[in-house]
């Protein structure tokens, strides 16, 4: 920033020097013009020579002024282009931030909607849980409630998800011929689910696994979901999750919820 400022100051000084030179040049023809009127009464030869000199200086002035104008217009154009690029970069950054904020608010609204379905909850959101000295597991959203333990994953991009949701792997297709296989987050073998089963000493069916997906995503294989598995789109979170919670046959008391949370509390990594 300091070098840019220094260059700008040097440019301003050069412009001021050019303007002073222009002023000096315009004063010379004016002075010569005054002398011309005085000498016009004496010698026509002198008048002719002086007029020629005046004409020559005016031509030089015009050329010099044209060069200065061209330089000035070039400088203004370059500055306009520079600030246009800066403005576009700022708009792009604001656009990205706006998208991030919008995504955050949508996810926050979904979380609030889900929490309000329960009378008593303990929540772990966007944290990591320490398994041992070398291993930790990421948590999108984990709710310990009177209706079970809800492990909720957010898949925000647009995908086609295909698989038998009791299998260990599912297929995620993200373009016409591009797809990957990933560990099924709804299965028992998924690391977070497996950790909770062992650490909390609960039945696998007590851990309710949920995928919250992009509204434009498409899921094949929904018929293979079990009673403790659900996939919902962002716009359907309120109605689908309400049905899912009401269908739960798991019942925990408030004390049990608090005890389960205490087991995990010391393992939470900020």
Secondary structure as GFF3:
##gff-version 3
##sequence-region A 1 270
A	DSSP	alpha_helix	2	39	.	.	.	ID=ss1
A	DSSP	alpha_helix	44	115	.	.	.	ID=ss2
A	DSSP	beta_strand	121	130	.	.	.	ID=ss3
A	DSSP	beta_strand	136	145	.	.	.	ID=ss4
A	DSSP	beta_strand	148	155	.	.	.	ID=ss5
A	DSSP	beta_strand	160	162	.	.	.	ID=ss6
A	DSSP	beta_strand	169	173	.	.	.	ID=ss7
A	DSSP	beta_strand	179	183	.	.	.	ID=ss8
A	DSSP	alpha_helix	191	200	.	.	.	ID=ss9
A	DSSP	three_ten_helix	204	206	.	.	.	ID=ss10
A	DSSP	beta_strand	207	213	.	.	.	ID=ss11
A	DSSP	beta_strand	218	220	.	.	.	ID=ss12
A	DSSP	three_ten_helix	222	224	.	.	.	ID=ss13
A	DSSP	beta_strand	229	233	.	.	.	ID=ss14
A	DSSP	three_ten_helix	234	236	.	.	.	ID=ss15
A	DSSP	alpha_helix	237	246	.	.	.	ID=ss16
A	DSSP	alpha_helix	254	265	.	.	.	ID=ss17
A	DSSP	beta_strand	268	269	.	.	.	ID=ss18
###
